[in-house]
Each structure stands twice: as C-alpha cells, then as structure tokens.
Amino acid sequence: MARRSALAALIHEEHQQTLEFLNALEERVSGRGRRRPLAPDDRVLAEQLEAKIDAMIFRHFAIEETVVFPLVQDSLGGDAVLMLIREHEGVGSLASPLRAAAHAALCRPLTAQEWARFCETAEAFIDQETFHIQKEETLIVNRLPELLDHRDDAAAADCYIAIGGLPAMPRSPSDRPAVQARTR
C-alpha cells in the first residue's frame, strides 16, 4: 500500500475547494445567472469572490511556489515547474480583474460592458484554472508520496500550514508571513 502524503492531502483539499468555487462562479456567469450584472445587492457574492481569489488563487499559488515547487523541481524537471509557474501567472492575470470588478460591484452595479467583460474573463479563468489544477494533481499531488520521504513531507506540510494553507485560510496574501521552504 502506498504511503499517504500529508502535503498532497492539503494541496488536494485546496484544489477541491477551488473547483467548488469555480463551479459556483460558472453558474453565476452562465445561463440565467448571466442576465443580471453584479451589483451592491450581491454583496455576499462579491465579498466571497474577492476573498476566494485572494485565498484560493494568490495565496495558494505563493505557497506552491515557495514550499512545493522547490521540493519537487529536481524530480519533475525545471521545465515542468516553469510551466506551472507560468500558468500561475496566466491565471493570476485573469483573477485580478475579476477581483477588481467584484470590489467595484460592492459600490455600484457593473455596467453592461463591464459585466460582459467580467463574464468573458470569468469563463477563461474557470477554464485555465481547472486545467491547471488537473495538471498539478497529475504532475505533483498524485506523485508526492514517491517524490518526498516521510520527514520532508511532514516538514513541508507543516510549513504549508504555517504560511497560511489549510486549515486556516487568511483573507489576503498580505496576511501570511514570509517563510522560506526547506529544500532537500
């Protein structure tokens, strides 16, 4: 029986939470949900969107790049890690305008043009982040038990949590302390 990885379990759980968030976002920007732009009466949704992008995208990416990628880079190869970092940048470039629009919607309804751009950006964001999660699950999460010994896995999981990974999730990237990952 294969050894379980504490770090893999943390990353996988955050990926699952992100996929749930992406499904909810997709419902809002497609079908009947698309008919009405975000507005101040969507306060809960707008606040959730801001917080989830901060926690599940920006913070999660920073933790992966600080803790996880340095540990697996030798095993995966620099090209694979560089590809994942570039995907983080691409997803982040889509997440930032979504977050800004959600913040604007707390004060005023989005215009029809802003809403159309939001929906288009959200659809691209959902597609790219879903595909990115699938890659990380295949390249890293499923392979962590073979890539890290028990001691390194436990230390990385502790570091992941200390920086702000599950179970406590800070509201924004600035809420997490800067901690360097231990390399092999």
C-alpha positions in Angstrom: 0.0 0.0 0.0 1.3 3.4 -1.0 2.3 5.9 1.8 -0.1 8.8 2.1 1.3 12.3 1.8 0.2 15.0 4.3 1.3 17.7 1.8 -0.6 16.1 -1.0 -3.8 15.9 1.2 -3.5 19.7 1.9 -3.0 20.7 -1.7 -5.7 18.3 -2.9 -8.2 19.7 -0.4 -7.5 23.3 -1.6 -7.8 22.2 -5.2 -11.3 20.7 -4.4 -12.4 23.9 -2.7 -11.2 25.9 -5.7 -13.1 23.6 -8.0 -16.3 24.1 -5.9 -15.7 27.9 -6.1 -15.2 27.7 -9.9 -18.4 25.7 -10.3 -20.4 28.4 -8.3 -18.8 31.2 -10.4 -19.6 29.4 -13.6 -23.3 29.2 -12.5 -23.3 33.0 -11.9 -21.7 33.9 -15.3 -23.6 31.5 -17.5 -27.3 30.7 -18.2 -29.8 32.7 -16.1 -27.2 34.0 -13.7 -25.6 35.9 -16.6 -28.6 38.1 -17.2 -28.0 40.3 -14.2 -24.7 42.1 -13.6 -23.1 42.1 -10.2 -24.4 45.0 -8.1 -24.2 46.1 -4.4 -27.1 43.8 -3.5 -24.8 40.9 -4.5 -22.6 41.9 -1.5 -22.1 38.3 -0.3 -21.1 37.0 -3.7 -18.8 39.9 -4.4 -17.1 39.6 -1.0 -16.8 35.8 -1.4 -15.3 36.3 -4.9 -12.7 38.7 -3.5 -11.8 36.5 -0.5 -11.7 33.3 -2.5 -9.5 34.8 -5.2 -7.1 36.0 -2.5 -7.1 32.8 -0.6 -7.5 30.1 -3.2 -5.6 31.6 -6.0 -3.0 34.2 -5.0 -2.1 32.7 -1.5 -2.3 29.1 -2.8 0.0 29.9 -5.7 2.5 31.7 -3.5 2.6 28.7 -1.1 3.1 26.2 -4.0 5.9 28.3 -5.4 7.6 28.8 -2.0 7.1 25.4 -0.5 6.1 22.8 -3.0 7.9 23.6 -6.3 11.4 23.8 -4.7 10.9 20.3 -3.2 9.8 18.7 -6.5 11.8 20.6 -9.1 14.7 18.1 -9.3 12.3 15.2 -9.8 9.9 16.9 -12.2 12.5 19.0 -14.1 12.8 22.7 -14.3 10.6 22.9 -17.5 7.6 21.4 -15.7 7.9 23.7 -12.8 8.4 26.7 -15.0 5.3 25.7 -17.0 3.2 25.6 -13.7 4.6 29.0 -12.6 3.7 30.5 -16.0 0.2 29.1 -15.6 0.0 30.7 -12.2 0.9 34.0 -13.9 -1.8 33.5 -16.6 -4.5 32.5 -14.1 -3.5 35.4 -11.9 -3.7 37.9 -14.8 -7.4 36.8 -15.2 -8.1 36.7 -11.4 -7.0 40.3 -10.8 -9.6 42.0 -13.0 -12.3 39.6 -11.6 -11.4 40.6 -8.1 -11.4 44.3 -9.0 -14.8 44.1 -10.7 -16.2 42.3 -7.6 -14.8 45.1 -5.4 -16.4 47.7 -7.7 -19.7 45.9 -7.6 -19.8 46.4 -3.8 -20.3 50.2 -4.5 -22.3 50.2 -7.7 -23.8 47.9 -10.3 -21.4 46.9 -13.1 -22.3 48.4 -16.4 -23.4 46.1 -19.2 -20.0 46.4 -20.8 -18.2 45.7 -17.5 -20.4 42.7 -16.9 -19.8 41.3 -20.4 -16.1 41.6 -19.9 -16.4 40.1 -16.4 -18.3 37.1 -17.7 -15.8 36.6 -20.6 -12.8 36.8 -18.2 -14.5 34.5 -15.7 -15.1 31.9 -18.3 -11.4 32.0 -19.4 -10.3 32.0 -15.7 -12.5 28.9 -15.0 -11.1 27.0 -18.0 -7.5 27.9 -17.3 -7.6 27.2 -13.5 -9.5 23.9 -14.0 -6.9 22.7 -16.5 -4.1 23.9 -14.2 -5.5 22.0 -11.2 -5.7 18.8 -13.3 -2.0 19.2 -14.3 -0.9 19.8 -10.7 -2.9 16.8 -9.5 -1.2 14.6 -12.1 2.3 16.0 -12.0 2.7 16.7 -8.3 -0.1 15.8 -5.9 -0.5 12.1 -7.0 3.3 11.7 -7.0 4.2 13.4 -3.7 4.5 10.1 -1.8 7.2 8.9 -4.2 8.9 12.3 -4.5 9.2 13.1 -0.8 10.3 11.0 2.1 8.1 11.0 5.2 10.3 13.6 7.0 10.3 16.0 4.1 6.6 15.5 3.5 5.7 16.3 7.2 8.0 19.3 7.3 6.6 20.7 4.0 3.0 20.1 5.3 3.8 22.0 8.5 5.4 24.8 6.5 2.4 24.9 4.2 0.0 25.3 7.1 2.3 27.8 8.9 2.3 30.1 5.8 -1.5 30.0 5.6 -2.6 26.8 3.8 -5.4 24.7 5.2 -6.9 24.6 7.7 -6.7 28.3 8.5 -7.1 30.4 5.3 -6.2 34.1 5.6 -8.2 36.7 3.7 -5.4 38.1 1.6 -1.8 37.3 0.7 -0.5 40.1 2.9 -2.0 38.3 5.9 0.5 35.5 5.6 4.1 35.6 7.0 7.0 35.1 4.6 8.6 31.7 5.3 11.2 30.0 3.3 10.7 26.4 2.3 13.3 23.9 3.3 14.9 22.2 0.3 16.3 18.7 0.1 
